[in-house]
Amino acid sequence: MISYIQIPILIVVFFLLHSMWRFWTCISRMGFMREIGRRAPFMLQRDILAAVFACLPFVIALALWIGITLPDQPKTLSPLLAAFLSLACLCVCIFILGRNGGRFSGHWAGSRESALRTVAALRLIDAAELNHALTAMQDAETKSTTKYREARR
């Protein structure tokens, strides 16, 4: 039996995957892929995990529509169970991407802007961390110098 309950879920998943692909394509075309991978490795890993969960509804729908049976199962997957599993995969994908900071947009211009904002934010964070480290190092150096001078007197 062919069930069309999956179609709205697949449409949402398709647009989610498309926006993710567009963001990472913009990052790659601008030449920042290595920089993003170095400065924020969990961002790429989290998006890959979300993409895997987003692809699972397509696999479930294909298995349901073609009629593939799982090993040791007498019949195909129930359409309601398949819809539930697809919806669960979509919810997990949205949960993983819940804190993406608005990186994904619906058009190319927004994706390019988002890619530039992401790179700029990572550079600002690195600059702030470097500034803090230099300040802490200078403070520690002045403290040790003053202690040395006081001990010498």
KAFEN-V43273 format. One record per pair of residues at least 6 apart in sequence whose ideal C-beta (glycine too) atoms are under 7 Angstrom apart, sorted by sequence separation. I is the first residue (numbers start at 0). GAP is how many residues later the second one is. If there is no record, write none. Layout:
BEGIN
i=I gap=GAP
i=I gap=GAP
END
This chain:
BEGIN
i=26 gap=6
i=68 gap=6
i=104 gap=6
i=35 gap=7
i=36 gap=7
i=68 gap=7
i=35 gap=8
i=67 gap=8
i=26 gap=9
i=66 gap=9
i=104 gap=9
i=102 gap=11
i=63 gap=12
i=63 gap=13
i=62 gap=14
i=63 gap=15
i=102 gap=15
i=63 gap=18
i=60 gap=21
i=59 gap=22
i=23 gap=23
i=59 gap=25
i=60 gap=25
i=59 gap=26
i=19 gap=27
i=56 gap=29
i=19 gap=31
i=56 gap=32
i=55 gap=33
i=56 gap=33
i=16 gap=34
i=52 gap=36
i=16 gap=37
i=15 gap=38
i=52 gap=39
i=53 gap=39
i=52 gap=40
i=12 gap=41
i=49 gap=43
i=52 gap=43
i=12 gap=44
i=49 gap=46
i=9 gap=47
i=48 gap=47
i=49 gap=47
i=8 gap=48
i=9 gap=48
i=45 gap=50
i=5 gap=51
i=9 gap=51
i=5 gap=55
i=2 gap=61
i=1 gap=63
i=4 gap=74
i=2 gap=76
i=5 gap=76
i=5 gap=77
i=8 gap=77
i=12 gap=77
i=15 gap=77
i=0 gap=78
i=4 gap=78
i=8 gap=78
i=11 gap=78
i=2 gap=79
i=5 gap=80
i=22 gap=80
i=8 gap=81
i=22 gap=81
i=39 gap=82
i=35 gap=83
i=38 gap=83
i=19 gap=84
i=34 gap=84
i=18 gap=85
i=25 gap=85
i=29 gap=85
i=18 gap=86
i=21 gap=86
i=25 gap=86
i=35 gap=86
i=18 gap=87
i=31 gap=87
i=38 gap=87
i=22 gap=88
i=26 gap=88
i=21 gap=89
i=25 gap=89
i=22 gap=91
i=22 gap=92
END
